[in-house]
Amino acid sequence: MTWEAFLQELSSHEQVAMVGPLLKTKFAPKGPTIYVDGGSKFRDRLDERQAHPEVSVGDGDSSDFPMDKVLPAKKDYSDLSYALRSLPPCIHHVDLLGFMGGRPDHQLINYGEVHHYLRNRTQFTTVRFDHQVLAFSHGGLSKELQGSFSVVVFEPTEITIKGFCKYPIFPAAILDPVSSKGLSNEGTGVVSFASHEPCFLFLS
């Protein structure tokens, strides 16, 4: 499938998965899927009857397989950044699989690119890194939490945290970027979060 045909197909969906090079578990697509550069090694090329639309994109620097959408080798943006900013407005959830671990600078920049993507969203949108990090664009989110969690933002943000947790923030307060104020909270049930800007929940 071409990149353009995939994006057209994606316009009738609300979520998409992106597979990166650091995937550690077996992956079976359950919906539209983008294999980002080295993530293409996890693509099943033996099954010609794909149940869901899928495509690969990248500059090929970490893949032995040809890309459906080839990006320039010399560029000032990452393959993940390109994939995120290409998504149509109808997408409200992105599953990122295989983007955790590896080089610390790559992982930090992946968080940054997700922050920029979410910051430009007008409708409520979530992005999940494997099952370890859940980010949302703005507004409110409630989640059942059992165990430790941390809240991180990448710009000064007014947030509230309330519900079954050890350290609520209520009434609302400003959380500074990458502040220890959001570190090592503990949930024992449903916890509700509200933020005016993108917010990241690091889960145990």
Residue pairs with C-beta under 8 A, 6 or more apart in sequence:
1 9
1 53
1 54
1 55
1 68
2 55
2 68
2 69
3 55
3 57
3 68
3 69
3 86
6 32
6 34
6 53
6 54
6 55
6 68
7 86
7 88
9 32
9 53
10 16
10 32
10 53
10 87
10 88
10 90
10 91
11 88
11 90
12 90
13 31
13 32
13 90
13 91
14 90
14 91
14 92
14 93
15 31
15 32
15 91
15 92
15 93
15 94
15 95
16 31
16 32
16 33
16 34
16 87
16 91
16 93
16 94
16 95
17 29
17 30
17 31
17 32
17 33
17 34
17 94
17 95
17 96
17 97
18 33
18 34
18 35
18 36
18 39
18 80
18 83
18 94
18 95
18 96
18 97
18 99
19 27
19 33
19 34
19 35
19 36
19 39
19 40
19 42
19 43
19 97
19 98
20 36
20 37
20 38
20 39
20 80
20 96
20 97
20 98
20 99
21 36
21 37
21 38
21 39
21 41
21 62
21 63
21 98
21 102
22 98
22 99
22 100
22 101
22 102
23 39
23 42
23 97
23 98
24 98
24 101
27 42
27 97
29 50
29 51
29 52
29 54
30 52
31 52
32 52
32 53
32 54
33 52
33 53
33 54
33 55
34 54
34 55
34 56
34 57
34 83
35 42
35 43
35 54
35 55
35 56
35 57
36 56
36 57
36 58
36 79
36 80
36 83
37 56
37 57
37 58
37 59
37 60
37 61
37 62
37 63
37 67
37 79
38 58
38 62
38 63
39 56
39 63
39 97
39 98
40 56
40 58
40 63
40 65
40 67
41 63
41 64
41 65
42 98
43 54
43 56
43 65
45 65
55 68
55 69
56 63
56 65
56 66
56 67
56 68
56 69
57 67
57 68
57 69
57 71
57 79
57 82
57 83
58 67
58 69
58 70
58 71
58 79
59 67
59 70
59 71
59 72
59 73
59 75
59 79
60 66
60 67
60 70
60 73
61 73
71 79
71 82
78 109
78 110
78 113
80 96
80 99
80 110
80 113
81 113
81 116
84 94
84 113
84 114
84 117
85 117
87 94
87 117
89 122
89 123
91 125
92 123
92 124
92 125
92 126
93 125
93 126
93 127
93 128
94 117
94 125
94 126
94 127
94 128
95 128
96 110
96 114
96 127
96 128
96 129
96 130
97 130
98 130
99 107
99 110
99 129
99 130
100 107
100 129
100 130
100 132
100 133
101 107
110 129
111 133
111 135
111 154
111 200
112 154
114 127
114 129
114 135
114 198
114 200
115 135
115 154
115 155
115 198
115 200
117 127
118 125
118 127
118 135
118 136
118 137
118 138
118 198
119 137
119 197
119 198
121 137
121 138
123 137
124 136
124 137
124 138
124 139
125 136
125 137
126 134
126 135
126 136
126 137
126 141
127 134
127 135
127 136
128 134
128 135
129 135
131 203
132 202
132 203
133 200
133 201
133 202
133 203
134 141
134 143
134 200
134 201
134 203
135 198
135 199
135 200
135 201
136 193
136 195
136 198
136 199
137 198
138 195
138 196
138 197
138 198
138 199
139 194
139 195
140 192
140 193
140 194
141 192
141 193
141 194
141 199
142 163
142 190
142 191
142 192
142 193
143 190
143 191
143 193
143 201
144 187
144 189
144 190
144 191
145 164
145 165
145 187
145 188
145 189
145 190
145 191
145 203
146 187
146 188
146 189
147 186
147 187
147 203
147 204
148 184
148 185
148 186
148 187
148 204
149 185
149 186
149 187
149 191
149 201
149 202
149 203
149 204
150 182
150 183
150 184
150 185
150 201
150 202
151 159
151 161
151 175
151 182
151 185
151 193
151 199
151 200
151 201
151 202
152 178
152 179
152 182
152 199
152 200
152 202
153 159
153 175
153 176
153 177
153 178
153 179
153 182
153 195
153 197
153 198
153 199
153 200
154 177
154 178
154 198
154 200
155 177
155 197
156 174
156 175
156 176
156 177
157 174
157 175
157 195
157 196
157 197
157 198
157 199
158 172
158 173
158 174
158 175
158 195
158 196
159 169
159 172
159 173
159 174
159 175
159 193
159 194
159 195
159 196
159 199
160 169
160 170
160 171
160 172
160 173
160 192
160 193
160 194
160 195
161 167
161 168
161 169
161 170
161 185
161 191
161 192
161 193
162 168
162 169
162 170
162 191
162 192
163 187
163 189
163 190
163 191
163 192
164 187
164 188
164 189
164 190
164 191
165 185
165 186
165 187
165 188
165 191
166 185
166 186
166 187
166 188
167 185
167 186
169 175
172 194
175 181
175 182
193 199
193 201
